[in-house]
Amino acid sequence: MIRSLSILLALVFAAALTAACGNDSSTAAAQTAESATLVPVLDVAVVRAAVGTIESTLEISGTLAPRSRVGLKPKLPGRLDRILVDIGDRVNEGQIVATVDRGEVDAQVDAAVAATNVAHASIESAEAALANALSEHERAKSLFDAGALPRQRLEAADTTRRAAAAQRDLAKANLAQAEAAVRRARQVQRDTTLFAPVSGFIVERNYDPGAIPGDHPVVVVADIRQLKLAAGVSEMEAGRLKIGMPALISVQARPGETFTGQIAVIVPEVDQRNRHFRIELRVPNAEGALLAGMYASARLVLEQAEQAIVVPREAIVARDGQRVVLKVDGDKVSAVAVVEGLTDGRQVQIVSGLAAGDLVLADARRQLPADARVKPVLQEGRGF
């Protein structure tokens, strides 16, 4: 009986142990299923790979300068007699802007003119003497041929003729010298007047009438009908530029307005100080809307691609030596290697790796768990 009771207790204990194990297994399976259903779904901002036109551009900036800027100084020392312009005045090429006192110069011109008059009178006298000597020589030759005049008298007449011719030639030389002196005096007289070398505006005036000019120019004329914008570009950028390439100009002083220009100069030598090449843009300014000294920026289109697949620059990141985007398929995200093309600084052309309409994370720098489930939220105005 005791033996039967022991067997019965053993069976009861085994049944209880089996039931307990079964309950633990069921609980573990339930917890695993519950954990699977509790994996969070993350909202992620996405953009759609769009088709459009993209341009590779170069942005440069600098200060607008006049195409030509000329300072006027008198060639002769002296006191300024008149200054006919002031700062801001518009002048035309050849216009008189200032004069130097020329009283002494005028006297030199008068003296030179008088010397020419004397030279002319000397020529007339020499011509008369020469004519008389020629006549006497012809008479003496006729008498000598007739045997009525000795050879000595003929030779004397010939000597007189040659002397008169020499005097005539000397008088002509004196006249040429006097006329040269007049031209020189008149040139000096003209140098007392300062003419505008170009059309433009007076941007400097450093003296008043009565002053004796020193090292500074009397006035400075700037031609702003065409302005120039100079900048330095890298070796890679310089290799993509060409003379005549158009540029779009904007200035801070006139927001919302744009002006056109073009590359006029590419200096074919690198600046050893910064390894940059100097370029100059020319900007037409016939209406005078732009002023010298304005800070300006220029945009040059280097290349253009149409019907290109583009995504924002932030949608691409470097991983393991490759450029990748994080492509969204359903609720999963995967890294896809891409090949980039042109960029305008905001968007990037995708040459291969994506198709139009694919969804990618708007910011590829975002870190997501490896098994993350996502809910894409399309960004308005981006990727369409």
HUDA-V928045 format. One record per backbone hydrogen bond with DSSP energy under -0.5 kcal/mol. NH is the residue of the N-H (numbers start at 1). CO is the residue of the C=O. E is the energy in kcal/mol with one decimal. If there is no record, write none. Layout:
# HUDA-V928045
nh:NH co:CO e:E
nh:NH co:CO e:E
This chain:
# HUDA-V928045
nh:5 co:1 e:-2.1
nh:6 co:2 e:-2.0
nh:7 co:3 e:-1.8
nh:8 co:4 e:-2.0
nh:9 co:5 e:-2.3
nh:10 co:6 e:-2.1
nh:11 co:7 e:-2.0
nh:12 co:8 e:-2.1
nh:13 co:9 e:-2.5
nh:14 co:10 e:-2.2
nh:15 co:11 e:-2.2
nh:16 co:12 e:-2.1
nh:17 co:13 e:-2.4
nh:18 co:14 e:-2.5
nh:19 co:15 e:-2.1
nh:20 co:16 e:-2.1
nh:21 co:17 e:-2.3
nh:22 co:18 e:-2.0
nh:23 co:19 e:-2.0
nh:24 co:20 e:-2.0
nh:25 co:21 e:-2.1
nh:26 co:22 e:-2.1
nh:27 co:23 e:-2.1
nh:28 co:24 e:-2.3
nh:29 co:25 e:-2.3
nh:30 co:26 e:-2.2
nh:31 co:27 e:-2.4
nh:32 co:28 e:-2.3
nh:33 co:29 e:-2.2
nh:34 co:30 e:-2.4
nh:35 co:31 e:-2.4
nh:36 co:32 e:-2.0
nh:37 co:33 e:-1.8
nh:38 co:34 e:-0.8
nh:38 co:35 e:-0.8
nh:39 co:36 e:-1.1
nh:42 co:40 e:-0.6
nh:42 co:373 e:-3.0
nh:44 co:375 e:-2.1
nh:46 co:377 e:-2.2
nh:47 co:360 e:-2.7
nh:48 co:382 e:-0.5
nh:49 co:358 e:-3.0
nh:50 co:310 e:-2.0
nh:52 co:308 e:-2.6
nh:54 co:305 e:-2.6
nh:56 co:303 e:-2.5
nh:57 co:55 e:-0.6
nh:58 co:300 e:-2.4
nh:60 co:58 e:-0.5
nh:60 co:298 e:-2.3
nh:62 co:296 e:-2.5
nh:64 co:294 e:-2.9
nh:65 co:228 e:-2.4
nh:67 co:223 e:-1.1
nh:67 co:226 e:-1.8
nh:68 co:223 e:-0.9
nh:70 co:221 e:-2.9
nh:72 co:219 e:-3.0
nh:73 co:71 e:-0.5
nh:75 co:191 e:-0.7
nh:80 co:211 e:-3.0
nh:81 co:99 e:-2.3
nh:82 co:99 e:-1.4
nh:84 co:97 e:-2.3
nh:85 co:97 e:-0.7
nh:88 co:202 e:-3.4
nh:89 co:86 e:-2.1
nh:91 co:200 e:-2.8
nh:94 co:196 e:-3.5
nh:95 co:92 e:-2.3
nh:97 co:194 e:-2.9
nh:98 co:194 e:-1.2
nh:99 co:82 e:-2.5
nh:100 co:192 e:-3.2
nh:101 co:79 e:-3.2
nh:106 co:102 e:-2.9
nh:107 co:103 e:-1.6
nh:108 co:104 e:-1.9
nh:109 co:105 e:-2.1
nh:110 co:106 e:-2.4
nh:111 co:107 e:-2.3
nh:112 co:108 e:-2.2
nh:113 co:109 e:-2.4
nh:114 co:110 e:-2.4
nh:115 co:111 e:-2.0
nh:116 co:112 e:-1.5
nh:117 co:113 e:-1.8
nh:118 co:114 e:-2.1
nh:119 co:115 e:-2.1
nh:120 co:116 e:-2.5
nh:121 co:117 e:-2.2
nh:122 co:118 e:-2.4
nh:123 co:119 e:-2.0
nh:124 co:120 e:-2.1
nh:125 co:121 e:-2.3
nh:126 co:122 e:-2.5
nh:127 co:123 e:-2.9
nh:128 co:124 e:-2.0
nh:129 co:125 e:-2.3
nh:130 co:126 e:-2.4
nh:131 co:127 e:-2.3
nh:132 co:128 e:-2.2
nh:133 co:129 e:-2.2
nh:134 co:130 e:-2.4
nh:135 co:131 e:-2.0
nh:136 co:132 e:-2.3
nh:137 co:133 e:-2.2
nh:138 co:134 e:-2.2
nh:139 co:135 e:-2.1
nh:140 co:136 e:-2.5
nh:141 co:137 e:-2.2
nh:142 co:138 e:-2.0
nh:143 co:139 e:-2.3
nh:144 co:140 e:-2.4
nh:145 co:141 e:-2.5
nh:146 co:142 e:-1.5
nh:147 co:144 e:-1.2
nh:148 co:143 e:-2.7
nh:149 co:143 e:-0.8
nh:153 co:150 e:-0.5
nh:154 co:150 e:-1.4
nh:155 co:151 e:-2.6
nh:156 co:152 e:-1.9
nh:157 co:153 e:-1.8
nh:158 co:154 e:-2.2
nh:159 co:155 e:-2.2
nh:160 co:156 e:-2.0
nh:161 co:157 e:-2.1
nh:162 co:158 e:-2.4
nh:163 co:159 e:-2.2
nh:164 co:160 e:-2.1
nh:165 co:161 e:-2.0
nh:166 co:162 e:-2.0
nh:167 co:163 e:-2.1
nh:168 co:164 e:-2.2
nh:169 co:165 e:-2.3
nh:170 co:166 e:-2.5
nh:171 co:167 e:-2.3
nh:172 co:168 e:-1.8
nh:173 co:169 e:-2.2
nh:174 co:170 e:-2.4
nh:175 co:171 e:-1.9
nh:176 co:172 e:-2.4
nh:177 co:173 e:-2.4
nh:178 co:174 e:-2.3
nh:179 co:175 e:-2.7
nh:180 co:176 e:-2.1
nh:181 co:177 e:-2.0
nh:182 co:178 e:-1.9
nh:183 co:179 e:-2.4
nh:184 co:180 e:-2.5
nh:185 co:181 e:-2.4
nh:186 co:182 e:-2.8
nh:187 co:183 e:-2.3
nh:188 co:184 e:-2.4
nh:189 co:185 e:-2.2
nh:190 co:186 e:-2.4
nh:191 co:187 e:-2.1
nh:192 co:188 e:-0.5
nh:192 co:189 e:-1.0
nh:193 co:190 e:-2.1
nh:194 co:98 e:-3.3
nh:195 co:193 e:-0.6
nh:196 co:95 e:-2.7
nh:200 co:91 e:-2.2
nh:201 co:222 e:-2.5
nh:202 co:89 e:-2.5
nh:203 co:201 e:-0.7
nh:203 co:220 e:-2.6
nh:204 co:220 e:-1.0
nh:206 co:218 e:-2.3
nh:207 co:218 e:-0.7
nh:210 co:80 e:-2.7
nh:211 co:208 e:-2.0
nh:213 co:78 e:-0.6
nh:213 co:211 e:-0.6
nh:218 co:72 e:-2.8
nh:219 co:72 e:-0.8
nh:220 co:204 e:-1.7
nh:221 co:70 e:-3.1
nh:222 co:201 e:-2.7
nh:223 co:68 e:-2.7
nh:224 co:222 e:-0.8
nh:227 co:283 e:-2.6
nh:228 co:65 e:-2.9
nh:229 co:281 e:-2.1
nh:230 co:63 e:-0.5
nh:231 co:279 e:-2.0
nh:233 co:277 e:-2.5
nh:238 co:234 e:-2.8
nh:239 co:235 e:-1.6
nh:240 co:237 e:-1.4
nh:241 co:238 e:-1.2
nh:244 co:263 e:-2.8
nh:245 co:242 e:-1.8
nh:247 co:261 e:-2.3
nh:248 co:299 e:-2.2
nh:249 co:247 e:-0.5
nh:249 co:259 e:-4.3
nh:250 co:297 e:-2.4
nh:252 co:295 e:-1.4
nh:254 co:251 e:-1.0
nh:255 co:252 e:-0.5
nh:257 co:254 e:-1.6
nh:259 co:249 e:-2.8
nh:261 co:247 e:-2.1
nh:262 co:282 e:-1.6
nh:263 co:245 e:-2.1
nh:264 co:280 e:-2.8
nh:265 co:280 e:-1.8
nh:267 co:278 e:-2.8
nh:269 co:267 e:-0.8
nh:271 co:276 e:-3.1
nh:272 co:270 e:-0.7
nh:274 co:271 e:-0.7
nh:275 co:271 e:-2.5
nh:276 co:271 e:-0.7
nh:277 co:233 e:-3.0
nh:278 co:269 e:-0.5
nh:279 co:231 e:-2.7
nh:280 co:265 e:-2.2
nh:281 co:229 e:-2.5
nh:282 co:262 e:-2.7
nh:283 co:227 e:-3.0
nh:284 co:282 e:-0.5
nh:285 co:225 e:-3.0
nh:288 co:285 e:-1.3
nh:293 co:64 e:-3.2
nh:294 co:291 e:-1.8
nh:296 co:62 e:-3.1
nh:297 co:250 e:-2.6
nh:298 co:60 e:-3.3
nh:299 co:248 e:-2.1
nh:300 co:58 e:-2.6
nh:300 co:298 e:-0.5
nh:302 co:56 e:-3.1
nh:302 co:300 e:-0.7
nh:303 co:56 e:-1.5
nh:305 co:54 e:-2.8
nh:308 co:52 e:-3.0
nh:310 co:50 e:-2.9
nh:310 co:308 e:-0.6
nh:311 co:348 e:-1.8
nh:313 co:346 e:-2.7
nh:315 co:312 e:-1.5
nh:316 co:313 e:-1.5
nh:317 co:324 e:-2.5
nh:319 co:322 e:-3.0
nh:322 co:319 e:-2.0
nh:324 co:317 e:-3.0
nh:324 co:322 e:-0.6
nh:325 co:336 e:-2.3
nh:327 co:325 e:-0.9
nh:327 co:334 e:-2.5
nh:328 co:359 e:-2.7
nh:329 co:327 e:-0.6
nh:329 co:332 e:-2.5
nh:332 co:329 e:-2.1
nh:334 co:327 e:-2.4
nh:336 co:325 e:-2.9
nh:338 co:323 e:-2.9
nh:339 co:352 e:-2.2
nh:341 co:349 e:-2.7
nh:344 co:347 e:-1.7
nh:345 co:347 e:-0.6
nh:348 co:311 e:-2.8
nh:349 co:342 e:-3.2
nh:350 co:309 e:-3.4
nh:351 co:339 e:-2.9
nh:351 co:349 e:-0.7
nh:352 co:339 e:-1.0
nh:357 co:49 e:-3.1
nh:358 co:355 e:-2.0
nh:360 co:47 e:-2.4
nh:361 co:326 e:-2.4
nh:362 co:45 e:-2.6
nh:364 co:314 e:-2.4
nh:366 co:363 e:-1.6
nh:372 co:369 e:-1.6
nh:373 co:40 e:-0.9
nh:374 co:331 e:-2.2
nh:375 co:42 e:-3.2
nh:377 co:44 e:-3.1
nh:378 co:376 e:-0.6
nh:379 co:46 e:-2.4
nh:382 co:379 e:-1.5
